[in-house]
Every structure is written in structure tokens, then in C-alpha cells.
Amino acid sequence: MTHVHKFVFNGFQENTFVISDSDKNCVIVDPGCYTREEESELLEYITDNRLKVLALLNTHAHIDHILGNQFVLSNFKVDHYLHSEDVETMRRVDSYAALYGFGAYKPSPLPTKYLSEGDELVFGKIQLRVHHTPGHCPGHVVFHSSEDNYVINGDVLFNGSFGRVDLPGGDLETLKRSIFETMFHLPEETTVYCGHGPETTIGSEKRFNYIHNF
């Protein structure tokens, strides 16, 4: 069984996740840490729990989800995973970071590994299946653990809502396909760890999500 620990970082209240196994292996997903205090919080959790970081995973490359990429990769010499269709999303961050109040943003290194639909990622006892879920942005992916019944879903689904589609590369009809044809095909008891806000379940979102009104 794996353990998912959540941090809430930066002005966007972004959820960063550390997934760990019983052997102290872990992966960091969407590090949004920006301030020194946030960086210290993440580092202290890893150090205090004696975790071995094996990879950095990004669901997508909007600024709030990659603010801590450079920090993580400079402290842990690990592979960085991202879908190839979101590399341009990542590159754009340099041009607007200061406008969002992140003038000290350190540009993220480019990924060393590219994610594709159906990839099976294994890090120690952590097993995650990759699903490509565009619509919020072109290269968005989610990470599904069938063994432990959860999905790290970035900004596809929120509790009762869904990711915005008014940023470059966003498209409502594409996002609806990702939700109805991929996310809603996961088991209803699957816990959904969202990129912002509280957790939910696939079953709850199939019944009550606002996406049904569009």
C-alpha cells in the first residue's frame, strides 16, 4: 500500500503530493512550493520521514504546478516526467511568471522522460498508470493507482467542478471527453486527489459535478 501526503502551496492554493511506499521510496507530484518556507516544508517532510525521492511527476505545466520543479530537481537528481504536448505550456511560464507575482520564479528544467497514454510507471512499490486527459491544457495527464484506488488528477476534476479552459491550449469539448471517456470510466470508489481543494471520488463526481450542465 502507498501513502499520499498533500501540501498546499503558493498563492493559487495548489496541491502538491508526495507518494511513498513502505520501503521509503517516494515520488513528488506537481511541486508548487515557491517561498523558502514552502521549500523547507517539503524538504523537511522528506528528510524527517527518511524518504528516497525517485522521480518528479507533473500532471501538467501551468505555473502553479511547476513553481518548485527547479528546487526539487536541484536537490534530488531524478528524472522529470511530463507529457510532450505540455512542453510549450512550460516554456510559456517564463513570459508571465512576474505578472502573476512570481518574479523570483526559477525556470523549470525540461523533462527527461515523456509520458504517454497507457504508460505504467513503477517506482519501488508505487505503481501508477498514465492517462492523457487534455482540455485544461494539451499535455495534461493523470496518475491512477488501481491497487490503492486513487488518482492524482491535477486540474481535470475538482470537487463539484472542473478545470478552467480559458487559458492557451484549453478547450471545453476536449476536457469533457477526458472527463466522460476517461475519468468517469475509473471505478466509482476511486479517490480523486485534485490540484486544488479537497479530495472527492469518481462516484460523487459522476453524480454531482457541474460538468453535467455543459
HELIX and SHEET records of a PDB file:
HELIX    1   1 ARG A   36  ASP A   48  1                                  13    
HELIX    2   2 ILE A   63  ILE A   66  1                                   4    
HELIX    3   3 ASN A   69  ASN A   75  1                                   7    
HELIX    4   4 SER A   84  ASP A   86  5                                   3    
HELIX    5   5 VAL A   87  TYR A   96  1                                  10    
HELIX    6   6 ALA A   98  TYR A  100  5                                   3    
HELIX    7   7 LEU A  172  GLU A  181  1                                  10    
HELIX    8   8 MET A  183  HIS A  185  5                                   3    
HELIX    9   9 ILE A  202  PHE A  208  1                                   7    
HELIX   10  10 TYR A  210  ASN A  213  5                                   4    
SHEET    1   A 6 HIS A   3  PHE A   9  0                                        
SHEET    2   A 6 GLU A  14  SER A  20 -1                                        
SHEET    3   A 6 ASN A  25  VAL A  29 -1                                        
SHEET    4   A 6 LYS A  52  LEU A  57  1                                        
SHEET    5   A 6 ASP A  79  HIS A  83  1                                        
SHEET    6   A 6 LYS A 113  LEU A 115  1                                        
SHEET    1   B 6 GLU A 120  PHE A 123  0                                        
SHEET    2   B 6 ILE A 126  HIS A 132 -1                                        
SHEET    3   B 6 VAL A 141  SER A 145 -1                                        
SHEET    4   B 6 TYR A 150  ILE A 152 -1                                        
SHEET    5   B 6 THR A 191  TYR A 193  1                                        
SHEET    6   B 6 THR A 200  THR A 201 -1                                        
SHEET    1   C 2 LEU A 157  PHE A 158  0                                        
SHEET    2   C 2 SER A 161  PHE A 162 -1                                        
END                                                                             
